[in-house]
Amino acid sequence: MTHPRFNRLSLDLRLTRGAFRLKVATKITFEKILGIVGPSGSGKSTLLHCIAGLLRASSGRIVFNETTLFDTASKVNLPPQQRRIGYIFQDSLLFPHYRVRGNLLYGAPKSAAAADFAKITELLGLGGLLARRVGSLSGGERRRVALGRALLSQPRFLVLDEPLTGIDASRRREILDYIRALQAETEIAALYVSHDQEEMRVMADQLMVMAQGQVVKVGPCQDLLGKDDPPLSQPGRPNQG
């Protein structure tokens, strides 16, 4: 019998940005995908930016499995490229001077197989867009390119911040199924943010609920989303997170 491989994320962070304060201290064990939910302004994106190395916390520590990404006590602060995180931003952040093909291959290791490129471009419906310039793409097309670029980078783990915004319903489930299949094949972990409850039910096995810059609840996704008043719909105080 094959035992599942569990991932461990240890967070102990402090960060102040204007009126917003991030104060997170938690250790989470999850098998495949950790869902992160909470009202707008609860600190989800700020936390993801700290994990990815795009923001530097004032103090604390970030450890994923056996890799220390950030630790002020021991003066460890790996740059984003060394963290090997496939990050999909809400606004895609594609390179305007590259065509779609160039954006997909940006950051992909030389060992990336042509078969992987063909499979991902077919799945995401990008075959007819490879020669297009980024400025000519719709919002949904840009998000699909960003998703393909992250998958082709062969990351240590994925960080997906509402990755299906702008993607039509006919492709949503197909993409969700592919992300899970990819994770199962490669044992790659993912941190997944979404306000869509059904999307989170499909994707996450563990759920971390945030409010006002703090983690307020952690548990199995099916348990937390089984409530009549699920955490995704709880109101929160607006802030800069």
C-alpha positions in Angstrom: 0.0 0.0 0.0 1.4 3.4 -1.0 1.2 6.0 1.7 0.5 9.6 0.8 3.3 12.1 0.8 2.4 14.9 3.2 3.7 18.5 2.8 4.5 20.8 5.7 4.3 24.5 5.8 5.5 26.4 8.8 4.8 30.2 9.0 5.8 32.7 11.7 5.6 36.1 10.2 5.2 39.8 11.2 4.7 42.6 8.6 3.2 46.1 8.9 2.1 48.0 5.8 0.4 51.3 6.7 -2.7 50.4 8.7 -2.5 46.7 7.8 -0.7 44.2 10.0 0.1 40.6 9.1 0.6 38.4 12.1 0.7 34.7 11.2 2.0 31.8 13.3 0.9 28.4 12.2 2.1 24.9 11.1 0.0 23.1 8.5 0.4 19.6 7.2 -1.5 18.8 4.0 -1.4 16.1 1.4 -1.9 17.9 -2.0 -3.4 21.3 -2.0 -3.8 23.9 0.8 -6.7 26.2 0.2 -6.5 29.7 1.6 -9.7 31.7 2.0 -10.9 34.8 3.7 -12.7 38.1 3.0 -11.1 40.7 0.7 -8.3 42.5 2.6 -7.7 39.7 5.1 -4.1 39.3 4.1 -4.1 36.4 1.7 -2.2 38.0 -1.1 0.2 39.7 1.3 1.0 36.3 2.8 1.5 34.7 -0.6 3.9 37.5 -1.6 5.9 36.9 1.5 6.1 33.1 0.8 7.1 33.8 -2.8 9.8 36.3 -1.8 8.1 39.3 -3.4 7.7 40.9 0.0 10.0 40.8 2.9 8.4 40.3 6.3 9.7 42.4 9.2 10.5 39.3 11.1 9.8 35.6 11.2 10.4 32.3 9.4 9.0 30.4 6.4 9.8 26.7 6.0 8.3 24.5 3.3 9.0 20.8 3.9 12.8 20.7 4.6 13.6 24.0 2.8 13.9 27.3 4.8 12.8 30.1 2.5 13.1 32.9 5.0 14.4 33.2 8.5 15.4 36.6 10.1 17.1 34.8 13.0 19.6 33.0 10.8 19.6 35.7 8.0 18.1 33.5 5.4 16.1 35.2 2.6 16.1 33.2 -0.6 15.5 35.3 -3.7 12.3 34.5 -5.6 14.0 32.5 -8.4 15.7 30.2 -5.9 12.5 29.5 -4.1 11.2 27.7 -7.3 7.6 28.8 -6.9 5.2 28.8 -9.8 3.2 31.9 -9.0 0.0 32.8 -10.9 -0.9 36.4 -10.1 -4.4 37.8 -10.3 -3.3 40.2 -13.1 -1.2 37.6 -15.0 1.9 39.9 -15.3 2.9 38.7 -18.8 5.9 40.1 -20.6 4.5 42.5 -23.3 7.7 42.3 -25.5 7.3 38.5 -25.8 4.7 36.7 -27.9 2.6 34.0 -26.2 5.2 31.3 -27.0 8.0 33.3 -25.4 5.9 33.9 -22.3 5.1 30.2 -21.9 8.7 29.3 -22.2 10.1 32.0 -20.0 11.6 30.4 -16.9 11.1 26.9 -18.2 14.2 24.7 -17.6 16.1 23.3 -20.6 15.0 19.8 -19.5 11.3 20.7 -20.2 10.0 18.2 -22.7 8.4 19.3 -26.0 5.6 16.8 -25.1 4.8 18.8 -21.9 4.6 22.0 -24.0 2.3 20.4 -26.5 0.1 18.9 -23.8 -0.3 22.1 -21.8 -0.9 24.4 -24.8 -3.6 21.9 -26.0 -5.3 21.7 -22.6 -5.4 25.5 -22.2 -6.5 26.1 -25.8 -3.4 28.1 -26.6 -2.3 26.4 -29.8 -3.8 29.2 -32.0 -2.4 32.0 -29.8 1.3 31.1 -29.8 2.3 33.8 -32.3 0.0 36.5 -30.8 1.3 39.5 -28.8 0.2 39.8 -25.2 -1.6 43.1 -25.9 -4.0 41.5 -28.2 -5.2 38.8 -25.7 -8.4 38.9 -23.7 -8.3 38.7 -19.9 -9.2 35.0 -20.0 -6.5 34.3 -22.6 -3.9 36.1 -20.5 -4.8 34.0 -17.4 -4.5 30.8 -19.4 -1.0 31.8 -20.6 0.0 32.6 -17.1 -1.2 29.2 -15.9 0.7 27.5 -18.7 3.9 29.4 -17.9 3.7 28.4 -14.2 3.2 24.7 -15.0 6.1 24.7 -17.5 8.6 26.1 -15.0 8.7 22.8 -13.1 8.3 24.5 -9.7 8.9 23.1 -6.2 5.3 24.1 -5.5 2.6 26.3 -7.0 1.0 29.4 -5.6 -2.3 30.1 -7.3 -4.1 33.4 -6.5 -7.6 33.0 -8.0 -6.1 31.5 -11.2 -9.4 30.8 -13.0 -10.7 34.4 -13.0 -11.6 35.2 -16.6 -11.7 31.6 -17.8 -15.0 30.4 -19.3 -16.9 27.7 -17.5 -16.4 25.2 -20.2 -12.6 25.1 -19.5 -12.7 25.5 -15.7 -13.3 21.9 -14.7 -10.9 20.6 -17.3 -8.1 22.9 -16.0 -8.8 22.0 -12.4 -8.7 18.3 -13.2 -5.3 18.8 -15.0 -3.8 20.7 -12.1 -4.8 17.9 -9.7 -3.5 15.2 -12.2 -0.2 17.1 -12.5 0.1 17.3 -8.7 -0.5 13.6 -8.4 2.0 12.7 -11.0 4.8 14.9 -9.7 3.8 15.1 -6.0 4.0 18.9 -6.4 2.1 20.8 -3.7 0.0 23.9 -4.2 -1.3 26.8 -2.2 -4.7 27.8 -3.8 -6.7 31.0 -3.2 -10.3 31.3 -4.4 -13.6 32.8 -3.4 -15.4 30.1 -5.3 -16.6 27.4 -2.9 -17.2 24.7 -5.5 -13.7 25.4 -6.9 -12.2 25.0 -3.5 -14.1 21.8 -2.8 -12.6 20.3 -6.0 -9.1 21.5 -5.3 -8.2 21.6 -1.6 -7.8 18.9 1.0 -6.9 21.3 3.8 -8.2 24.8 4.3 -6.6 27.9 6.1 -9.0 30.7 6.9 -7.7 34.2 7.3 -9.2 37.4 8.8 -7.7 40.8 9.6 -4.1 39.6 8.9 -4.3 36.4 11.0 -5.0 32.7 10.5 -8.2 32.1 12.4 -8.9 28.5 11.5 -7.2 25.5 9.8 -8.8 22.1 9.0 -10.0 19.6 6.4 -11.7 21.4 3.5 -14.8 19.2 3.6 -15.3 20.0 7.3 -15.0 23.8 7.0 -17.0 24.1 3.8 -19.7 21.9 5.3 -21.0 24.7 7.5 -24.1 26.6 6.7 -22.0 29.8 7.1 -18.8 28.9 5.2 -15.6 30.9 5.8 -15.5 32.1 2.2 -18.5 34.3 2.8 -17.6 35.8 6.2 -17.3 39.6 6.1 -14.1 41.2 7.1 -12.6 44.7 7.8 -11.2 46.3 4.7 -7.5 46.8 4.8 -4.4 46.7 2.5 -3.9 42.9 2.6 
